[in-house]
Amino acid sequence: MQILMLGWELPPHNSGGLGVACYQLCKALAKKGADIEFILPYKADHGIDFMSVTAAHPQGVEEILKSGIAYDSYKYIFSDGHAETHDIYSQVHMYEEAVAGLVSKRSFDIVHAHDWLTFRAALRAKQMVNCPIVLHVHSIERDRAGGGLGNALCREIEGISFMLADRIIAVSQHTKNMIMEDYGIPDDKITVVHNSIDPEMFELLDGDNTYKYLTAMRAKGYRVITAVNRLTIQKGLPNFLHAAKEVVQRVPKTLFLIVGSGEQYFELLSLAADLGIAKNVIFAGFQRGKFCRDAYAIADLFVMPSISEPFGLTALEAVGYGAPSLITRQSGVAEVLHNVLKVDFWDINEMANKITAVVQNDSLRDTLHENSYQEFSRMNWNMAADKLLGIYDQHLQGAAA
């Protein structure tokens, strides 16, 4: 089966969980015999040997450089030597045109596209080669807008694409419900395929934690709470800091490590100061590799305070590296990870209560992690891959008939 996979990022050149999910899902599909060509909007070395990775270059472009972690941080180098930068919408258009050029020279059984950034390209491919398209939804605009309407153009692209898709994949029942509510898509057109985790991909901790200050403070009786998030409205970090203030008032020897970058950085920095907890909050910036693994490993508790989280792979990563988790009920991972603490994103008092309970009770912390790690150890991407292959077969048989 030849699959054209359209996505916006892959690790290690990713800004969040979308790239990780795409990578692990494709790896599982490839193990089951799928022949995948993955088209990205930029050129980079990903070290991938289980599928073909192609850069979608517009006509006249020799190279596309990803200069940062934001979606719009791309530079287009043209054959005549000049360079251009483009906003996110012109990038989506250029990606669509480039994919159309590639599709015209190849044949595929299925087009599988991830999130709104690639949906126009998928629709174009369907128009050109008349093969079924599967749209994989890792978030919708309401998620990214923190529950608001968000950008009207994004909503329009999502709405039209959902109506024209052959099948929609939602990463959680939470996301499926939102697609039906926001866009009026019928229940039977959307299949839930939960994200998962591959425990075998986890690198062993080396015992020498990068966060020396936190290690020293833990030796003095402090407890560490870690959050790994993009610093955006969707992730609910202002509520997290308000809860942190209550925790510090009850247990002063509590430190909060926030890993991530985003447009809310200065707002959150100021909020921590205004709340009087600046000395208890450490902003570590965006981290990869050992720095990210050690942020989980140093934690007595990982907190994911998202307002709306379609899935939330970081909660599984935290468990894998040794931390129990507190997650919001407004997350997809809450549907598959049960031995965790759960709270509504807006309930600051309850969030503070549950954080306090863990930092004051090592037995609770250890039991939570032990039980959640048992769930984690049983997880893999095989079930997700099997579901997708079944969906592909169903639509290919329908097209043949």
N, C-alpha and C positions, 0 to 999 in steps of 0.2 A: 504494500500500500504506500503510495507516494503522497506525502503530506506537505503542503506549503504552509509553513508556520510564520505568522506575522507578529512580531513583537518589538517593543521599544528599547529593551535592555536585557543584558545577560551579565552575570557576575564574571569577572570582578569589576566590571564597569557599570555597576547598578547603583541606584539611589535608594532602593528599598526592597521590600519583599516580592514585588512583581517579578523582577529578574530572577530571583532565587526559585520562585515557584515555576517559572517557565523552564528553567534549566533542569530542575529535578523531574518535572513532568515529562519533558522530552527524553530525558535519559531513561525513564521507565518505559516509555513507548518504544524507544529504540531497542531496548532489551527484548521486546516482544515482536521485533521484526519490522517495525515501521521505518520507512525511508523518509527522513525529514530534511527539508531545506528551510532553514530559519533565516528570515530576512530582517536585518536591523537597519536603522537609519544612520549608522555611523560605522567606521572601520576601526577595528581593534583586534588584538590577539587575545582570544579567550581560552586557548589551549583545549579545545573540544574536539574529540575524535569520534563521537557517536552520532554526529549529524553534520551536515554542511551548513556553514554560517556565511551568509552573503551580505555585503553592504549594498544598500540601495542608493546608487549614485545617480542623481539627475544628469541629463545630457550636458556634457561639457565640464562636469565636475570630476576631478581626479582624486580628491580625497575629502573625507568628512571627518573632522576632528571633534571629539567630545572633550571640552575644556573644563568641565566641572561636573557637579552632580545634579544640577537642575535640568528639567526637561528641555529648556530653551537654550542651553549652553553649548551650541554647536557652531562650528565655523566651516564654511564650504570653500574649498580651494579649487579654483577653476583652472582649466588647461592653459589659459592665456596668462596665468600668474596672479590674477586678482582674487581677492577673498571677500566673502559676504557672510554676514550673520543674519539670522532670520528669527522672527518670533515663532511661537509654537504653532500657530495656525498655518503660516506659510511653510513650515517644516512638514506638517501633516500633508499639505497639498503636494510638496515636492516628493515626499515619500510615496504618495499615491501614484504620481506620474512615473516614478522610477520602478515601482513594483509592476505597474502596467507594462512597462517595457520588458521586464524580465519574464513576466507571465506569457507574453506573446511568443516567446521562444522556447517554452517548456510545456510539459503536460503534467497535471496533477489530478489526483483523485478527490482530494478534499483541501479546502482552504480553512485554516484554523487561525483566528485572529484574537489578540489579547488587548482588551480595553479600547476606549474610544479613539486613541491615537492611531490605531491601525484599521479601524472599521471601514473608513472610506476606501482604503486600498483593497480590503476584502470585497466590498461591493463592486468595485471596478473589476476585480478578478472574476467574480461571478458573471458579470456582464460579458466579459471577453471570452471566457472558456466554458461557461455554462456548467460549472461544477458546484456541488453543495458547499455552503459556507457555514462554519460553526463559529459563533462569537462567544468568547470566554470573558466573563465579567468579573474582574477582581475588585472593581469599585465603580460606583456611578457618581454623577456630579453632586448629588445630595450628600454623599459621604465626604467628598473633597471640600464641600462648602460648610461642613460642620452642622448639617441639618437644614441649611438654607437652600434657596433656589439655585444659587451658584451662577455659572456663566451660561447665558441663553444659547450661545452657539454650540457649546459642548452638549447641552441637553438636546438640541436639535439633531446633532449627529447621532447621539445615542438613540433617540426615539425613532428616527428613520431607519437606522441600522437594525434595531430590534424588530421592527415590522417586516423588514425584507430578509432577515436571516432565515436559514433553514432550521437552525437549532441554536438555542442560547444555553450556555453553561454558566451557572452561578456557583461561586465558591462556598456558599452557605445558604441555608434556608433564610437567614436574615437578609441576604442580598436578593434572593429570589422574591421575597415579599416586597422589597422596595422597588424592584423592577416592575412588578405587577401594579403596585400602588401609583408609581410615578408615570408609567408609560402605557398602562392598560394592556399589557401583554398577557395572553391567556396562560393559565397554569400549565397546560400540557405542552407548551412550546419551550418551557424552561426546565432543565435538569440540574439538580444539585450534585456537584462533584466536589466534595470537600478537599481542600489542600491537605497535605500531609507533611511528613518529614522523613528523611533517610538517616537513621541513627549511624549507619556505617560511614557517612560522610563527615561525621564530627571528628575534629582533630583532638587528640589527647591534650589535656592541660599539663603544663610542664612544672607546675608547683611554684614557679617564680612569678608572682602576680605583678603586672605592670604598674598597678596603682599603689605605689609604695606608701604614700601618705595614708590612704585608707587602710592598708594592711597594718600600719603602725597604730592607727586610731582604734582599729578593732582589737588590737592587743591590749588597749587601755579600757576596753569594755564598751566601745561604741558599736552600734549596729548600722548596717548600710542598706539603703533602699535604692534600687536601680530602676531607671526607666530608659528604654532605648526606642526613640521615636524621632520621626521628622518633627521639627518644631513648627507645626502648622495647626490651624484651628481645628482640624479634624481630630487631632490626637488628644485634646482635652487637658493639656498641661497646666493651664491656669487653675483648674479645679484641683489638680494634683498638688500644686504649690499651696493652695488654701488648706488642703488636708494636711500637708506637711507642717504648716504652722501649728495646727492643733496637736500633731504628734510631738513636735518639739516642746510645746508647752507641758506635755505630760511626761515625755521621756527626752530630756535635753541632749542626751548622748546618742542622738540619731543623726546620721548624715544621709544626704540624698544626692545620688549621682545621676545626672541626666546626660545621656549620650545621643547626639544627633545635631543636625543643623537645619536651618529654615528661616522663614521670614519673621517668625515670632521671637527670635533670639533676644533682641534688645528689649522687647516687651516683657519677656519672662525674666530677664536679668533685673529689670527695674521692679517687677512685681516681687521678686524674692527680697530685694532691698526694702521695698515699702512694707512688706509683711514682717520685717525684722528677723528674717531667717537666712540672710545672705551668707553668714559664716557656716551654715549647715548645708548649703546647696552648692554643688560643684558641677559646672557645665564643661563637659569634656570635648564637645564638638563631634563631628562626624568621624566614626572610627570603623576600621575594617580589621579582619584577621585577629591576631592575638589581642590587640587592644579591645576589640569587641567581645571576644571570648572571656577575657579577664574581667570585663565589666559585669558579665553575668556571674562569673565564679566568685567575685568578691561580695556578692549580694546575699543578705539574709532573706530578702524578698524582692521579687521582680514585680513591678506594677505597670499595667497597660491601661491607662485611664481614658481610652478613646471614646469620643462622642458617638462615632459610628465607625466600626471596624469590620469590613467585609469578611476578613478572616483573622489574621494576626499571628503570623509565623513566629514572631519574636517570643511569644509566650511558650512555644514549643522549644525554641532555641534555649531559652532561659532554663527550662527543666533539664534539657540535655547537658547543660554546663553547671548544674548544681543548685539552682535557685527555685524555690516554690514560687507560685504566681498568684497575683491578685489581678483579675481582669474584669472589664465591664460586661454586663449582660448584653450590651448592644454590640456584641462581637460574634463573628462566626466561629472562632475557636472554642467559644463556650459550648458549642453543640457537640464537640468531640473530646474535649478535655474536661473531666468531671471532678477530679481531685485537686481543685483550685478554689480559691476564695473568689466570690463574685459580688459585684456591687453595681448599682445604676450609676451612670457616669456623673449625674448631677448631684448625687447624694454624698456631699463632702464629709458630713459627720460620720456616716457609716464607713466611708473609705478610711477616714482617720481611725475609727474604732478598730477596723480589721488590721491596719498596719500596726497599730499599737499592740494588739493582741500577739502578733508575731514577734515583734522586737522584745516583748516582755516574756516570751515563752519559747525557749529553744526546742522543747519537745514538740510543740505545735509545728514549728518551722520544719523540723526534721521529718515528722510524720507526713506532713503535706507533700514534701519533696519525695519521700520514699514511695508514696502511693501514686503520685503523678508520674514518677519515673517509670513505674510499671506500665502505665498507659502508654507513655512515650516509647518504651522499648518494643511495644507490639505494633507500632505504626510503620507504614511504608507507603510508597506511591503505587504499588501494584494494583490495588483496588481502583484507584482513580484512572490508571491507564486502561484497565479492563473495561471500565464504564465507557471511556471515550472510544475505544476500539469498537464496542458494541454500537455506539451511536453512529460512528462512521459507516459501519456495515449496513445499518438500517437505512441510512440516506443514500448510500450507493445502490442498494437493492431497489429503493424507490425510484432513483433516477433511471436505472436500467429498465424498470418496468414501464 
